[in-house]
Amino acid sequence: MAARLFVEQPLGALALEAELALPPGAARHVQVLRLQPGDEVTLFDGSGDEWTAAVTAMGRSEVRVALKSRQPVDREMKRAVTLAVVMPANDRMDGIVEKACELGAVAIQPLMSERSVLRLQGDRAEKKRAHWQGVAIAAAEQCGRSKPLQVAAVKTLAQWLAELPDDADEQRWLLSPVAAQPLSALASKAGDAGRIVVLSGPEGGLSEAEEQSARARGFSAAKLGPRILRADTAPLAVLGWLSLSGS
């Protein structure tokens, strides 16, 4: 199987047989694999299509390829699912981003709440966001997605809830054991909603006031069974259920 490589350059604007230099990360990948001129790679730019390309030149710092063919692909879920996750501690967010991309989420919104252990602001928050976007791109290269999950800028839960628009075509689910319905019941009510937003709290959960604020913004509480799942397990369990059920 040809290596899959993400490039930010819009490939649709280029003609077939056009040559381009791969970005540094993709070039390093080709060099590590010891590919040679004539070997094929698969490129994608986030538009939804893939391009077959052939290596034309290998240098110490530059790898050039020529586009050979373009293929439309569709490996996305039927509904666009966003995970709004209060960031867990100890770098577990890396795993959430990676697995969420593999399972089909279109976006992750990193959040901070009253009980957050991990708190990020300013340059540190942006560096983390860029790192997580890199994790998502690597996951997309591995799993076959042509549209990498998008990682939004870090926000507080209060700020994010206040900025949410009124949207009749969006289902909003809050993961909570308090006055919650089974996930299957909420899913059956979703109908043809084009988008689902899943809000998941930190270690220790959201505060009562935070849950009330979420409900006021249209979130319905969902429970995931008789056991309490970890902060990094719960959102992925929902996403896996949606992905495997064909949503």
C-alpha positions in Angstrom: 0.0 0.0 0.0 1.3 3.4 -1.0 2.2 5.8 1.9 -0.6 8.4 2.5 0.6 12.0 3.0 -1.2 15.2 3.9 -0.3 18.4 2.2 -1.9 21.8 2.9 -1.4 23.0 -0.6 -4.8 22.8 -2.6 -4.0 20.1 -5.0 -7.2 20.6 -7.1 -5.6 23.8 -8.5 -2.8 21.8 -10.1 -2.9 20.0 -13.4 -2.0 16.3 -13.6 1.7 15.7 -14.2 2.4 19.0 -12.3 5.4 18.7 -9.9 5.4 20.0 -6.3 7.8 19.8 -3.4 6.4 17.9 -0.4 6.1 19.8 2.9 8.9 19.0 5.5 6.9 16.4 7.4 5.7 14.5 4.4 9.2 14.7 2.9 10.7 13.2 6.0 8.2 10.4 5.9 9.2 9.6 2.3 12.9 9.6 3.2 12.4 7.4 6.2 10.6 4.9 4.0 13.6 5.0 1.6 11.3 5.6 -1.4 13.0 6.1 -4.8 12.1 8.1 -7.9 9.2 6.3 -9.6 7.7 5.0 -6.3 4.1 6.0 -5.7 2.5 7.9 -2.8 -1.0 9.0 -2.1 -1.6 12.6 -1.3 -4.6 14.4 0.2 -5.3 18.0 1.1 -8.4 17.9 3.2 -10.8 18.6 0.3 -12.1 15.0 0.3 -10.2 13.7 -2.7 -7.0 11.8 -3.0 -4.2 12.0 -5.6 -1.8 9.3 -6.7 1.7 10.8 -7.2 5.1 9.5 -8.2 8.4 10.5 -6.6 10.4 12.4 -9.2 13.4 13.6 -7.1 14.9 12.8 -3.7 17.2 15.3 -2.0 18.6 15.8 1.5 16.0 18.4 2.3 13.5 18.2 -0.6 11.4 15.5 -2.1 9.5 16.3 -5.3 6.5 14.4 -6.7 4.3 14.5 -9.8 0.5 14.2 -9.7 -0.7 11.2 -11.7 -4.4 10.8 -11.0 -7.2 12.1 -8.8 -9.8 9.9 -7.0 -12.9 11.1 -5.1 -13.3 9.2 -1.8 -15.9 9.2 0.9 -15.0 7.6 4.2 -16.8 10.1 6.4 -19.7 9.4 8.8 -23.2 10.3 7.6 -23.5 12.9 10.3 -20.9 15.4 11.4 -19.9 14.8 15.0 -18.0 17.3 17.1 -16.6 16.3 20.5 -16.5 19.2 23.0 -14.1 17.8 25.6 -13.0 19.3 28.8 -9.3 18.5 28.5 -8.1 15.6 30.8 -4.7 15.7 32.5 -1.5 13.8 31.8 -1.4 14.2 28.0 -4.5 12.0 27.5 -5.8 14.6 25.1 -3.4 13.2 22.5 -5.1 9.8 22.6 -8.6 11.4 22.4 -7.6 13.4 19.3 -6.0 10.4 17.6 -8.9 8.0 18.2 -11.5 10.6 17.5 -10.0 11.1 14.1 -9.9 7.4 13.4 -13.5 7.0 14.5 -14.8 9.8 12.2 -15.3 13.0 14.3 -15.1 16.1 12.2 -13.9 18.4 15.0 -12.8 18.6 18.6 -13.3 21.6 20.8 -10.9 21.6 23.8 -12.4 23.1 26.9 -11.6 24.2 30.4 -14.2 24.0 33.2 -14.4 24.6 37.0 -12.8 21.2 37.8 -10.1 21.3 35.1 -6.7 20.1 36.0 -5.1 21.1 32.7 -5.4 24.9 32.0 -4.0 26.5 28.9 -3.8 30.1 27.8 -2.1 32.3 25.2 0.9 30.9 23.3 0.9 27.7 25.3 -2.7 27.0 24.3 -2.0 27.7 20.6 1.1 25.4 20.7 -1.0 22.6 22.2 -3.7 23.2 19.6 -1.1 23.0 16.8 0.4 19.8 18.3 -3.1 18.2 18.5 -3.8 19.2 14.9 -0.6 17.4 13.9 -1.8 14.3 15.9 -5.0 14.4 13.9 -3.2 14.7 10.6 -1.0 11.7 11.4 -4.1 9.7 12.4 -5.8 10.6 9.1 -2.8 9.5 7.1 -2.9 6.1 8.9 -6.6 5.4 8.9 -7.5 6.4 5.4 -9.5 9.6 6.0 -9.1 12.3 3.4 -10.5 15.1 5.7 -8.4 15.3 9.0 -10.3 16.2 12.1 -10.1 19.9 13.0 -8.9 21.0 16.4 -10.5 24.3 17.6 -8.8 26.9 19.8 -9.0 26.2 23.5 -11.9 28.0 25.3 -13.5 28.0 28.7 -16.8 26.0 28.8 -18.7 29.2 29.7 -17.3 31.1 26.8 -18.0 28.3 24.3 -21.6 27.8 25.6 -22.3 31.5 25.3 -21.0 31.5 21.7 -23.1 28.6 20.5 -25.7 29.6 17.9 -29.3 28.5 17.9 -29.3 25.6 15.5 -32.4 23.4 14.8 -30.4 21.0 12.7 -27.9 20.1 15.5 -28.4 17.5 18.2 -26.6 18.4 21.5 -25.7 15.7 24.0 -24.3 16.1 27.5 -22.6 13.0 29.0 -23.9 12.9 32.5 -25.3 10.3 34.9 -27.7 12.9 36.4 -31.3 12.8 35.1 -30.0 11.3 31.9 -31.5 9.2 29.1 -29.8 6.2 27.6 -27.7 7.1 24.6 -29.8 4.9 22.3 -33.0 6.9 23.2 -31.4 10.2 22.3 -30.0 8.8 19.1 -33.5 7.6 18.1 -34.8 11.1 18.6 -32.0 12.6 16.4 -33.9 11.9 13.2 -32.2 13.5 10.2 -30.2 16.0 12.2 -27.1 16.7 10.2 -24.8 17.4 13.1 -24.2 16.1 16.6 -22.2 17.9 19.4 -21.2 15.7 22.3 -20.1 17.6 25.5 -17.9 15.6 27.9 -16.6 16.7 31.3 -13.2 16.4 33.1 -12.1 14.1 35.9 -14.9 14.5 38.5 -17.4 15.7 35.9 -19.0 19.0 35.3 -20.4 21.0 38.2 -24.1 21.2 38.8 -24.1 24.8 37.6 -22.2 23.9 34.4 -24.6 21.1 33.6 -27.5 23.5 34.0 -25.8 26.0 31.7 -25.4 23.3 29.1 -29.0 22.2 29.3 -30.1 25.8 28.9 -28.2 25.8 25.6 -30.1 22.8 24.3 -28.0 19.9 25.6 -29.8 16.7 26.5 -28.2 14.5 29.1 -27.1 11.0 28.0 -25.8 8.1 30.1 -23.5 5.4 28.9 -24.5 2.5 31.1 -24.1 1.4 34.7 -20.3 2.1 35.0 -18.5 5.4 35.3 -16.1 5.9 32.4 -12.9 7.9 32.5 -12.8 11.4 31.1 -10.8 10.1 28.1 -13.0 7.0 27.6 -16.5 8.5 27.6 -16.5 10.7 24.5 -14.7 8.0 22.5 -17.3 5.4 23.6 -20.1 7.6 22.2 -18.2 8.3 19.0 -17.4 4.5 18.5 -21.1 3.7 19.0 -22.2 6.3 16.4 -19.5 5.2 14.0 -20.3 1.5 14.1 -24.0 2.1 14.1 -23.7 3.8 10.7 -24.6 7.3 11.8 
